[in-house]
């Protein structure tokens, strides 16, 4: 039972207490750049889930045979392999989304969330725990990007996942689908999360 509780906490920490975006402020470049719609944020999150889970699995399995002197280049090679797979799959099956995400899928290779979890966790823990950690962190990242994209799309276009939500009389806030809208919305989300954590601490 203790092990199960430990595993559940390992997963849940990435959803809130150590959320990569809201708490640790990692991966902000793709967070700000691709979340002008809910589907773009969600798609980027899926690519990160695939990359982080697969790379954490491989690195955890090989952690005892990777020389410390070349661990970072090794991590990057493993990550780049799965990023390439994710990028090609998006281009093959959802080319419009792949085009919208632009260079930010290939740049997952140097995303500090991915590389940081390999250095801080996967290279030091068994494969099962590493997968749970990777799932928690990447799902937390995906949820945050999807919420951020939904807010911006709703206020900027009137839709969520291209489904009309706002009435026809609604005047879209065009700033929300531009870069200032990304900074403003993310700042508000971080502020709200800090406020909630402060209340919970009391």
Buried (B, 14 or more C-beta within 10 A) or exposed (E): EEEEEEBEEBBBBBBBBBBBBBBBEBBBEBBBBBBBBBBBBBBBBBBBBBBBBBBBBBBBEBBEEBEEEEBEEBBBEBBBBBBBBBBEBBBEEBEEBBEBBEEBBBBBBEBBBBBBBBBEBBBEBEBEBBBBBBBBBBBBBBBBBBBBBBBBBBBBBBBBEEEEEBEEEEEBBEBBBEEEBBEBBBEEBBEEBEEEBEEEEE
